[in-house]
């Protein structure tokens, strides 16, 4: 392992060791409620965070339950390039998530923002729409948390000035939450859609 690799792994380990995890537990509790009430989770971010949004939506749609109709209604707002390019071209790039949320979202849904800086205009605009629609919001953030830290209802903030580690932490939190939700289903706290309709 090179010195750079060793230093990278040590910085990631330090951030994980120094993090209070209570707010992540709050995210689990709120997502359990969304799941039980068959409401929706929307996830968005830019660049690598957009890819992470798609990854985590996959985990929540199927991975937490692994049964037909049993997952959480999760949508990555970064997933449809036709919609994204239409909105960016016809309106502006800052509207690519807020326009989708304004159409698809309802009160008591949940919005999860993934951002390194916390200052991207399109995720900030999505947070404003979430407030207007009474959609609870969480943000997983790096650096100083940016404006998202103040706008989101709850911020999971990792004060690390490294975009790659910030993006690693988005997936680590997402996978922690996924495993907690999967365990809650096994423990009987969450009943799958297919079971509840019987």
C-alpha positions in Angstrom: 0.0 0.0 0.0 1.4 3.4 -1.0 1.6 6.3 1.5 -1.3 8.0 -0.2 -3.5 4.9 0.2 -2.5 4.5 3.8 -3.3 8.1 4.5 -6.6 7.9 2.7 -7.7 4.9 4.7 -6.6 6.5 8.0 -8.6 9.6 7.3 -11.7 7.6 6.5 -11.3 5.5 9.7 -10.8 8.7 11.8 -14.0 10.3 10.5 -16.0 7.1 11.2 -14.5 6.8 14.7 -15.3 10.4 15.5 -18.9 10.4 14.3 -21.9 10.5 16.6 -24.5 8.2 14.9 -27.7 9.4 16.6 -28.8 11.4 13.5 -28.3 8.3 11.3 -30.6 6.4 13.7 -33.2 9.2 13.3 -33.0 8.6 9.5 -33.7 4.9 10.1 -36.7 5.7 12.2 -38.1 8.2 9.7 -37.5 5.8 6.8 -39.3 3.0 8.8 -42.3 5.3 9.0 -42.1 6.2 5.3 -41.9 2.4 4.6 -44.8 1.5 6.9 -47.1 4.2 5.5 -46.1 3.5 1.9 -44.9 7.0 1.3 -41.9 7.9 -0.9 -38.2 8.5 -0.5 -36.5 10.8 -3.0 -32.7 10.9 -3.3 -30.6 13.4 -5.3 -27.0 14.7 -5.7 -24.5 15.7 -8.4 -21.7 13.9 -10.0 -20.6 10.9 -7.9 -23.4 11.8 -5.4 -25.9 11.4 -8.3 -24.5 7.9 -8.9 -24.7 7.2 -5.2 -28.4 8.3 -5.2 -29.1 5.7 -7.9 -27.2 3.0 -6.0 -29.0 3.7 -2.8 -32.4 3.8 -4.5 -31.7 0.3 -5.8 -30.9 -0.9 -2.2 -34.1 0.6 -0.8 -36.4 -0.6 -3.6 -35.3 -4.2 -3.5 -32.3 -4.9 -1.2 -34.0 -4.1 2.2 -36.8 -6.7 1.7 -35.8 -8.9 -1.2 -39.4 -9.8 -1.9 -41.8 -8.7 -4.6 -43.6 -5.6 -3.4 -41.8 -5.5 -0.1 -39.3 -2.7 -0.6 -39.4 1.0 0.0 -40.8 3.4 -2.6 -37.5 5.1 -3.5 -36.7 7.2 -6.5 -33.4 8.7 -7.5 -34.2 12.0 -9.0 -30.8 11.8 -10.9 -31.7 8.5 -12.7 -33.6 9.7 -15.8 -31.3 11.5 -18.3 -34.2 12.5 -20.6 -36.0 14.3 -17.8 -32.7 15.8 -16.5 -31.7 17.2 -19.8 -35.2 18.4 -20.7 -35.4 20.4 -17.4 -31.8 21.7 -17.7 -32.4 22.8 -21.3 -35.9 24.2 -21.0 -35.6 25.7 -17.5 -32.2 25.7 -15.9 -29.8 23.2 -14.2 -30.9 24.4 -10.8 -34.5 23.1 -11.5 -33.6 19.5 -12.4 -34.6 18.1 -9.0 -37.1 20.6 -7.7 -39.4 20.3 -10.7 -39.5 16.5 -10.3 -40.1 16.8 -6.6 -42.9 19.4 -7.1 -44.7 16.9 -9.3 -44.0 13.6 -7.6 -43.7 14.5 -3.9 -46.4 14.6 -1.3 -46.5 15.7 2.4 -44.8 13.2 4.7 -42.6 11.8 2.0 -38.8 12.1 2.6 -36.0 13.8 0.7 -32.4 12.7 1.1 -29.8 15.0 -0.3 -26.3 13.7 -1.0 -23.7 16.5 -1.4 -20.0 17.1 -0.7 -20.1 20.9 -0.4 -23.8 21.3 0.5 -23.9 24.4 -1.8 -25.2 23.1 -5.2 -28.1 25.2 -6.5 -30.2 22.2 -7.6 -30.2 20.4 -4.3 -30.8 23.7 -2.4 -33.8 24.3 -4.7 -35.1 20.8 -4.0 -34.9 21.5 -0.2 -37.0 24.7 -0.7 -39.6 22.7 -2.5 -39.5 20.0 0.2 -40.2 22.7 2.8 -43.1 24.0 0.8 -44.7 20.5 0.4 -44.1 19.4 4.0 -41.6 16.8 2.9 -39.0 16.0 5.7 -35.4 16.4 4.5 -32.1 14.9 5.4 -28.7 15.7 3.9 -25.5 13.7 4.0 -22.7 16.4 3.7 -19.0 16.9 3.7 -16.7 19.9 4.0 -18.4 22.6 6.2 -21.9 21.4 5.3 -22.7 24.5 3.2 -26.1 25.9 3.0 -27.7 22.5 3.0 -26.7 22.1 6.6 -29.0 24.9 7.6 -31.8 24.2 5.1 -32.2 20.4 5.7 -34.4 19.3 8.6 -31.6 17.1 9.7 -28.0 17.1 8.6 -25.6 14.1 8.7 -22.4 16.1 8.5 -18.9 14.7 8.1 -16.4 17.6 8.4 -13.9 16.2 5.9 -12.4 18.4 3.1 -12.1 15.5 0.6 -14.8 14.9 -2.0 -14.0 11.2 -2.4 -14.2 10.4 1.3 -17.4 12.5 1.5 -18.9 10.3 -1.3 -17.6 7.1 0.4 -19.5 8.2 3.6 -22.7 8.7 1.7 -22.7 5.0 0.7 -21.5 3.9 4.2 -24.5 5.7 5.8 -26.8 4.4 3.1 -25.7 0.8 3.7 -25.9 1.2 7.5 -29.5 2.4 7.0 -30.3 -0.4 4.6 -29.1 -3.1 7.0 -31.0 -1.5 9.9 -34.2 -1.4 7.8 -33.7 -5.0 6.6 -33.3 -6.1 10.2 -36.5 -4.2 11.2 -38.4 -6.1 8.6 -37.0 -9.5 9.9 -37.9 -8.4 13.4 -41.5 -7.8 12.2 -41.5 -4.0 12.7 -42.2 -3.4 9.0 -44.8 -5.4 7.1 -44.3 -5.8 3.3 -46.7 -4.3 0.9 -47.6 -7.8 -0.4 -48.4 -9.1 3.1 -50.4 -6.0 4.1 -52.7 -6.3 1.1 -53.7 -9.9 2.0 
